[in-house]
Amino acid sequence: MNVLRFWPSIAILALAAAWTLGLLLAEDQWMIWSSLAVAAVAIFAIARTRAGAGLGAALNESGPFFAFLIPVLIVAIALVIHDGHYPLMMLASVLIYGLICIGLTIQFGYAGVINFAGAAFFGIGGYTAAVIGVGGMPSLLVLLLGGAMAALIGGFIILPILRTRGHYSALITIAFGLLFQIFLEVNETLGGPQGLKVDGAVVAGWSLLDGISIAGYDASFYFNYVLLTVVIYTVAFILARNLERSWIGINLDAVREDDIGASVFGINVTAWRIFAFMVGNFVIGVAGALFAMMQNFIAPSNFSFSDSLLMLSIIVIGGIGNLWALLPAAIIVILVPEKLQEIGEYRVLIFSILVALILRFRPAGLFPRPVRQFKREVDQ
């Protein structure tokens, strides 16, 4: 692959990383608003010029190159802000929400299975880490078990969903999310409304709660979690991207677009929906366990219905089914409102107006999912 022909797209991503770094470090409100204005102009310009089409083509044709370039840029950002607890925590939070939305994309973007209980499965992973992580079990295994528990419970929840259609399916997931939060609040074994303490992650005998200090180079312990989250996000991203580009992704597309037509052609619609729902919840559960370890504390308030809506808004704003859009959308949804706290509750109003405008004028999202291209090799 000739990487040089992708240099305009590489330059765009580098500028986006620089902008993200500036937003993380910005303190004055005028700097934050200026950054947002620059981002709005840049997104409009890229979308209206050949640069946007070139970037989209580069992301789809480059193979694993950009899938590894983006984590490198994220690590570069973390190295610059290595001793800033708050900026690193926000960067790790953006990555965790991006990981959640990979799971939601597999469900909603690929298979068309609606899930308004994302926060509940996120909480299942978190509480699994809190309960089983106290016995000295390896943290990486705890992450996998958090995902497995979310997938297992999702396997039961999907059964009534399969017997309904449209908004009735959404109501089932909404009901489960509300019942899950109530269950946590009344269950004293799980800490009740006060929540539970969670042990920090330990990888290869190294506690991620310990900061890094090497030859005068001091880094926050959140830097450790950024590195761990980048690795997990990259693995999940590559697996989800390969799944989407494979025959499995084609089957999921068929189920999403026309389940009756798919069943006529011999596709097992029920099996594929169960597959997508459980795989997606596994990823969400891993993200929940990782979040719990990073925060060292979880409570029912961390997994409310409003959090589920926040997760869905990321994939809607970014572009349903487009994995590349998840991190930019997570920055808009998670980082920007946090930076605008000085304007109080008005930031929620502004964010709501932004979502409404995007849904009105770009219903496919800021970065719509490209149409699947089928290529047939021709013998010369």
Summary of the structure (lengths in Angstrom):
residues: 380
radius of gyration: 20.7
end to end distance: 21.4
largest distance: 70.4
contacts: 1257
relative contact order: 0.15
helix: 76%
strand: 4%
